[in-house]
Amino acid sequence: MEFSNEILFFGGFTLFVIFVMLLDLGAFSKNESHTVEFKEAAGWSAVWVALAVSFYFFLRHFGYLIHDISSPENLEQVRGHFYNGLNLPDTYELAVQKFQNNMALEYITGYLVEYSLSVDNIFVFILIFNSFGVRPKYYKKVLVWGILGSIVLRFGFIFLGAALIQKFEWILYLFGAFLVYTGINILFSKDEEEEIDTKKHPAVRITSKFFNVYEKFVSDRFFIKNKYKGNKVFITPLFVVIIVIAFTDVIFAVDSIPAIFSITKDPYIVFFSNVFAIMGLRSMFFFLVNIIDMFSYLKYGLGVLLSFIGIKMLIHHWLTDWGFTNQHSLIVIVGILAISIIASLLFPPKGEAEAKA
């Protein structure tokens, strides 16, 4: 039985992600559950960013493997499906190279958008951990498995969205309007600390209907047998937190996935950029959790970013006619994030500036 390059590539990619995830989790060490220090978090953040950037260069040279492109006919078919506005040279070799370069550019732009929008998740994850009373040394294990679950859920979300866009292109305008609304809402919303009712959370209520839930934490275990109740298997509150994390991430994907579809219509590129951004989210959580207050204007930068992407989706036909390319999008996105970060460091709000003095 012969396997296509596409199947072999995705199989290898999946195994690679699982291996690095297990390495990150500490599955090959004796100290799996421990409080992650700033230095360790910074190191793993650098690893995930390096892997994401390396994948960009991989796509530039071996991007044809993604869609198993082996002939001019294959290339034209893929271009017609996902890269309709891309003009390719007549020479096959040059056409493949331009196609790969464009794919790589869309990937790195999408990755940057997804990674920056993931910052919002950090605030919510902190709220979830505090509400459920999770001990800091279990944060790492919960985040890795919760984020892995969210990748599986996002996979279906992404390919469903791609199928809908292929059939009903007008959905892009709905996505665009939603992103503009979300961006404006972020810009004008007040910073209010919300609370999570752990008993009424939708994920908790659904889980309790189908599973026996143990009443208290049992170290870092997800399942436990209760000998006093006929040796029934119970899921622990720690496992419930994983479900809540995955559920929450998918809710956040409602704005982040439409955002990346403004950059590329290729579901594979959407998926890869999401995988690297989400897998890097765990280490970014520990890296930023103690310094996130330094970036007071980042929230407004994300609001402007979503609004820009939404407007881009609404007027993409005119932008194409005006010569606005993915390179220009990347410059604008980097500029928005850079300005919000620099402004946070140079002009902190009065309350924070006085606290530091």
N, C-alpha and C positions, 0 to 999 in steps of 0.2 A: 504493500500500500504506500503510495507516494503522498507526501505532504507538501503543500505549497510553501513558498518562502514566507508568506503572510502568517500562516499557522505556526510555523517554526519560530518566527520572530516573536509573535505574541506569547507563545509558550515559554520561550527563553526570557522574555521581559517579565512575565509573571513570576517565574522562579527567582529571578534576580531581585525583584521587589520584595518577595517573601523572605529571601535570605537576608537582605539588608535590614528589613523590619525586625526579624528575629535577633539580628546582631545588635540593633538599636535597643531592643527590649531587654537584652541581656540574657537571652535564652541559653547562651553558651558560657555563662558565668554563674557563680554561686550566689551572687548578690543581685537578684533580679528586682526585688522590691527595696528601694532606697530613695532617700530624698535627693533629687537632682540638684546639684550645685550649679552656680552660674558658669563656671569654667567648662563643665561637662556639656551644658546646654549650648554654649557658644561653639564648642568643638563639633557637636552633631549638627548644629545649624549650618556651619561651614561645609560639612560633609554633604548635606542634602542640597545646598545651593550649588556646590561643585558638581554633583551628579546631574542636577538639572541643566547647568550650563554645558556639561559634557554631552548631554543628549542633544543639545542644539547643534553641536559640531557633528555628532553622529548623523543627524538628519540631513545636514548639508552634503554628506558624502555617501550615505547609505539609505536615504529617505525612500528610495524606490522599493525597499523591502516592505514598507508599511502597507502598500496597496498591491504588492507583487507585480510591479510594472516590469514587463519583459519585452515589450514591443511598442511601436508607435501607436498601434490600435489601442492597447491597454492604457497608454498614457492619455490619449485623447478621450477615452471613456471616463477616466478618473477626473480629468480636467473638466469635462462637461457636467459631471455630477457635483463636484465640490469647489471647483476653481474656475467658474464660468467666465469671470472677468479677466483671467490671466492670459495674456498673449504670449505664445511660445514660438521660438525660432523654428525654421523648417528642418534644420539638421537635428536628427534624433538625439545625439549625444549632448548638444547644446540645450535642447529642449528639456532633457532630463535634469541637467544641472540647474537651469533656471527654475524648474519646478521644485527641486529639492531646496534651493536657496529660499524660495518663497515659503515653502512649507516650514522651514526652520525659523524664518522670521515670524510667521504667524504663531508658531509654538512658543517662542521666547516672549513675545508680546502678551500672549494669553497667560503664560506662566506668571509674568509680572503682575498682571491684573488679578489673577486668582490669589497669588501670595499676599498681595497688599490687602485685598478684601478679607483675607483670613484673619487679619488683626482684630476685626470685630468679634470673631469667635472666641478670642482669648478672654474678653471681658465676661462673656456668657459662661465659659467653662469655669472660671473662677467662682461665679455665682452658683453654678451647679454643685461644685465641690463643697462650697461653704454650706449650702442648703441641705445637702445630704450628709454632712459631717464626715467627709472622706479625709483620712489622714494623709499628709503630704507625701509620705513615702510610698503611697499607692497611686499617686497621680500618674506616674509614668506608665504603669501597666494598664490602667484604665484608659488613658489617652490613646495608646498604641492600638489596643483592641477596638476601642470605640471608633477611631479614625479608620481602621481597616474595614469595619462594618459600613461606615459611610461611603467608602470607595465602592463597595459592592452595590449599594443603593444608588449612588451617583451614576454608576455604569448604565443602569437601566434608564435613568432620567436623561442622560446625555443622548443615547441612541434613539429614545422616543422623541426627544426634541429635534434631533437631526431629521428623523423620518417625517415629522410634522412640517418642518421648514421646507423639505424637498417637495412635499405635496401642496402645502399652503404657504407660499412665500410671504403673504400678508401678515403672518404671525410675527414676523420680524418687527412690524410697526407696533404691534401690541407689546412686544418685549421692550421696544424703545421707549414707548410712553410709560411703561411700568418703571423702567430704570430712571427716567427723568423725575417721575413722582417720588421714587425712593430716595434719589439724591437730594431733592429739595427738602424732603421730610427730614433727612439727616442734618441738613444745614440749619434748619429752624427748630429742631427738637431740643428740649432741655435735657441736661445731664441729670437724670434722676435714677437713683439706685433702686432697682426693682427687687422683689423677692419671689422665690419660687415656692409654691405650695407643693411639697413633695408627694402628698397623697392625691392631689387633684391633677397632677401633670398627666397629659394624654398618654404618653409613653408608659407611665407607671400604671395607669388604670387598665390599659390594654394588656400589658404584661401580666398583671394580677389576675386577669380573667382566664388566661390560658396556662399559667404556671403557678406552682406553689412557691410563695415568696417567704423566705426565712425572716424573722423579725429583727435580727441584728447582724452586724458584720462578723465574719469569722476569718480573722487574719486577712490574707490576700486571696482567699478562695472564692470562686464563682459559684460552685455547687457544693451541696452538703447533704448527706443522708441523715435523716432524723430517726433514730432508733425508737424514740417514744411515739412515733406516728407511723408504725408499720414499715420502717426503713424506706419511706418515700423520699424521693430526691427533691430537694428544694433549691431554688436559686437564691443567692445571697443579695443583699442590698448593693454590693459592689458590682454585681452583674447588671442589676437594674440601672445603675449609673452609666454603664457602658451603653445600654440601649438608649438612655436619655441623650448621651453625647452624640451617638449616631443619628438619632432623630433630629436633634438640634442642628447638626451640620447639614442635613438634607433641607431643613427649613431655610437655612442660610443660602443654600444652593439655588433657591428660587430667584435670587437676584444675580448671583455670581455666574451661573451657567448661561443665562441669557446675555450677560455682559460679554462673555467670550465668544458667543455666536455672532457678535458684531464684528469680530476679528477674523474668524474662520468658520466656514460651513462644514469643514472636515471633522466628523465625529471622533476620528482617531486622534487628531491633534488636540481636540477639546479634552479627550480622556487623558492623554499623556500629560498635558499641562496641569490638569486637575490632580492627577496622581502625585506628581512631584510637589505641587503646592501643598496638598493635604498631608503627605508623608513628612514634609518639613515643618508642618504646623506644630507637631508634638514638641520638637526641640525649640521652636520659636516661642512656644508658650513659656517654657522655663527661662528662656533667654530674655524675654520682654516683661515677664510678670513683675519683676522688681524695678523696672525702669520705664514702664509704659506711661507713667504719669509725666515723664519728661516731654512727651510728644502730644501736647495739649491740642494742637491744631491739626493733628493727623486725621481726626474724625471729620473735620471740615474738608480736608483734602480728599477723603474718600467720597464725601458727598458730591464734590465738584467732579471727581473722576466718574462716578456713576452717571451724573447728569451729562457729561461730555459723551460718554459711550452711548447713552440713550439718544441724544441728539444725532449722533453719528449714524445710528440705526435708522432714525426717522428720515434723514436726508441723504442716505448713502448713494442714491443714484446721482444726485447733483454733485456730491463730493468726488465721485468717480470721474465725472465730466470735467471737474475742475483740476483733476490731477492729484487729488489727495490720496496718498498711498499708505500702506501699512507702516512704512518707515516714518511717515509724518505722525501716525497714531502713536507709535512707540516714543517719539520725541515728546509729544504732548503729555503722555502718561507719566513718563519719567520726570518731566518738568513739574507736573502737578504734585507728585509725591515729594520731590526734592524741595520745592518751595514750602510745603506744609511742614516738613521735618526741620528745615533750616529756620523757618519762622518760629517754630516751637522752641528751638534752642536759643535763638537770639532775643526773642520777645515773649518770654513766658508771662502768663496772666499774673495780675498783681498779687493775688493770694499766694501763688507758688513762689513768686520772686521774693516776697517778704518772708516766706517760710525758710527759704534758702539763706537769707541774709543773717 
